[in-house]
Amino acid sequence: MSYSVGQVAGFAGVTVRTLHHYDGIGLLVPSERSHAGHRRYSDADLDRLQQILFYRELGFPLDEVAALLDDPEADPRAHLRRQHELLTARIEQLRKMATAVEHAMEARKMGIDLTPEERFEVFGDKDPEQYREEAEARWGDTQAYAESQRRAATYTKEDWKRIQAEVDDWGRRYAALMSSGEQPSGEAAMDLAEEHRQHISGYYFEVPYELHRCFGEMYVSDERFKAHYDGMRPGLAEHLRDAITANADRHSAE
């Protein structure tokens, strides 16, 4: 049984012009011609076209495709082995590309998927992306970071506004607590430290008490975190660090 050039073009999803070109360069010469001189393709021709399109899909230039298909040392099984190897390599390449795209998508979401105007509306002059690259470099391979990315990807502008409002309210209450003379080991201070831990656990990732201790030390040792908390009230970073430690001790003793 043979097929016209139009039928083959339809089968293979290529243009008639492409088939004419393949014929013209000797890459795919139809086995038969009709009495009127029209091209007629056999099943063997279709098999060869399938091989051509496979290699073309992988980016091989036509001259290399011809060399591969016309290799006298290669039998059909050799072509299948070669194609399997190429497909396996391509799958791995695509998997890595997909992972890179996923990371990029997560990074954009972690960068708060808001317009600049919405971002200012929610966060004011505090840029939520300021430390994103550093955070990804330091913690990008941790489960906690992955969880924070997953959760952040679901938040809307209204969610971010609510989260930021809670942070602002917590900061005002903590500053007022310090103004009243409350010591870090006091019940009220420890309760606000616990609220701080639960805020992170609730919106980003689970924070065990030992990890919260580490955060407390970072709030003092890292100038940027210290400036953030001391901006709520001078000395708040150290006070919070000590309250976090006292709160962790309180719960470890339970």
C-alpha positions in Angstrom: 0.0 0.0 0.0 1.3 3.5 -0.8 0.3 7.0 0.2 0.2 10.3 -1.5 2.3 13.2 -0.3 -0.7 14.9 1.1 -1.7 11.9 3.1 1.8 11.5 4.5 2.0 15.2 5.4 -1.3 14.7 7.3 -0.1 11.6 9.1 3.2 13.1 10.2 2.1 16.7 10.9 4.5 18.2 8.4 4.0 20.3 5.3 4.0 19.1 1.8 6.8 21.5 1.1 8.9 19.8 3.8 8.4 16.4 2.2 9.3 17.9 -1.2 12.5 19.3 0.4 13.4 16.0 1.9 13.0 14.4 -1.5 15.0 17.1 -3.2 18.0 16.6 -0.9 17.8 12.8 -1.0 16.8 12.4 2.7 13.4 10.9 2.0 12.9 9.8 -1.6 9.5 8.2 -2.1 9.7 4.6 -3.2 7.1 4.9 -6.0 5.7 7.4 -8.5 2.2 7.3 -9.9 1.7 7.1 -13.7 1.2 10.9 -13.5 4.6 11.2 -11.8 3.2 12.0 -8.3 5.1 10.9 -5.2 3.9 7.7 -3.5 5.2 6.7 -0.1 5.5 3.1 1.2 5.3 1.9 4.8 9.1 1.7 4.8 9.2 5.4 3.7 6.9 6.2 6.6 9.3 4.4 9.0 12.2 6.4 7.7 10.2 9.7 8.1 9.4 8.8 11.7 13.2 8.4 12.3 13.9 11.7 10.6 11.3 13.5 12.6 12.7 12.0 15.8 16.2 13.2 15.2 14.9 16.6 14.1 13.0 16.9 17.3 16.2 16.5 19.2 17.8 19.2 17.1 20.0 17.2 14.7 20.7 19.1 11.4 19.5 17.3 8.3 22.9 16.3 7.1 23.6 14.5 10.4 20.2 12.9 10.2 21.1 11.5 6.8 24.4 10.2 8.0 22.8 8.5 11.0 20.1 6.8 8.9 22.4 5.8 6.1 25.1 4.3 8.3 25.7 0.9 6.9 26.8 -0.4 10.3 23.5 0.5 12.0 20.6 -1.9 12.1 17.1 -1.0 13.3 18.0 -2.1 16.9 21.0 0.2 16.9 18.8 3.1 16.0 16.4 2.2 18.8 19.3 2.0 21.3 20.6 5.4 20.1 17.2 6.9 20.3 16.6 5.5 23.8 19.9 7.0 25.0 19.0 10.3 23.5 15.5 10.3 24.9 16.8 9.4 28.4 19.3 12.3 28.2 16.6 14.6 26.9 14.2 13.6 29.7 16.9 14.4 32.3 17.6 17.7 30.7 13.8 18.6 30.7 13.5 17.4 34.3 16.3 19.8 35.3 14.7 22.6 33.2 11.3 21.9 34.9 12.9 22.0 38.3 14.6 25.3 37.4 11.3 26.8 36.3 9.6 25.6 39.5 12.2 27.3 41.5 11.8 30.4 39.5 8.0 30.3 40.0 8.5 29.7 43.8 11.0 32.5 43.9 8.5 34.9 42.3 5.8 33.8 44.7 8.2 34.2 47.6 8.9 37.6 46.2 5.3 38.4 47.0 3.3 38.2 43.8 2.0 41.8 44.0 2.3 44.8 41.8 4.7 47.5 43.1 1.7 49.6 44.1 0.1 46.8 46.1 3.5 45.9 47.7 3.8 49.5 49.0 0.2 49.4 50.2 0.9 46.3 52.2 4.5 46.7 53.4 5.2 50.5 53.1 8.8 51.1 52.4 9.9 47.7 53.7 10.8 45.6 50.7 9.8 42.0 51.2 12.2 40.8 48.5 15.2 42.5 50.1 16.7 39.3 51.6 15.1 36.8 49.3 18.2 35.8 47.4 20.2 35.5 50.6 17.5 33.4 52.2 17.4 31.1 49.2 21.2 30.8 49.2 21.3 30.0 53.0 18.2 27.9 53.4 16.9 27.1 49.9 17.6 23.3 50.3 15.8 23.0 53.7 12.3 21.6 54.2 11.4 24.8 56.2 12.2 27.0 53.2 10.3 24.8 50.8 7.3 24.9 53.1 7.4 28.7 53.4 7.5 28.9 49.6 4.5 26.6 49.3 2.5 28.6 51.7 3.5 32.0 50.4 2.4 30.9 46.9 -1.2 30.7 48.2 -1.5 34.2 49.8 -3.4 37.0 48.2 -3.0 40.7 48.8 -5.6 40.6 51.5 -3.7 37.7 53.2 -0.5 39.7 53.2 -2.3 42.8 54.5 -3.7 40.7 57.4 -0.3 39.2 58.1 1.4 42.6 58.1 -1.3 44.0 60.4 -0.6 41.3 62.9 3.1 42.0 62.8 2.5 45.7 63.3 0.1 45.0 66.2 2.5 42.6 67.8 5.3 45.2 67.5 3.2 47.9 69.2 2.2 45.6 72.1 5.8 44.5 72.6 7.1 48.1 72.6 4.4 49.0 75.2 5.4 46.0 77.3 9.0 47.2 77.4 7.9 50.7 78.2 6.0 49.3 81.2 9.3 47.8 82.5 8.4 44.2 81.9 11.5 41.9 82.1 12.2 39.4 79.3 11.5 36.6 81.8 8.1 38.0 82.7 5.0 36.1 81.8 3.7 38.8 79.4 7.1 39.0 77.6 7.3 35.2 77.2 3.7 35.1 76.0 4.5 37.6 73.3 7.6 35.6 72.4 5.4 32.6 72.1 3.0 34.6 69.9 6.0 35.5 67.7 6.9 31.8 67.3 3.3 30.8 66.5 3.0 33.6 63.9 6.0 32.2 61.9 4.7 28.6 62.4 1.2 29.6 61.3 2.1 31.5 58.2 5.4 30.2 57.0 6.9 27.0 58.5 6.9 25.1 61.8 9.4 26.6 64.3 10.4 24.3 67.2 11.6 26.1 70.4 15.3 25.3 69.7 15.0 26.9 66.3 13.3 29.9 67.8 16.3 30.3 70.1 18.5 30.4 67.0 16.3 33.1 65.5 16.5 35.1 68.7 20.3 35.1 68.5 20.2 36.1 64.8 17.9 39.0 65.6 20.7 40.4 67.7 23.8 39.3 65.7 22.5 40.3 62.3 22.5 44.1 61.9 19.5 44.1 59.6 17.3 42.0 61.9 18.5 44.1 64.8 17.6 47.3 62.9 14.2 45.9 62.1 13.3 45.0 65.7 15.0 48.0 67.3 13.0 50.2 64.8 9.9 49.2 66.8 11.6 50.3 70.0 15.3 50.7 70.9 16.6 47.6 72.6 13.7 45.4 71.4 16.0 42.9 69.6 17.9 42.0 72.7 14.8 42.0 74.9 13.0 39.7 72.4 16.0 37.4 72.2 16.0 37.0 76.0 12.2 36.5 76.0 12.5 33.8 73.4 15.1 32.0 75.5 13.0 32.3 78.6 9.9 31.1 76.7 11.8 28.1 75.3 13.2 27.2 78.8 9.6 27.5 80.2 8.3 25.0 77.7 11.2 22.6 77.9 10.6 22.4 81.7 6.9 21.4 81.1 
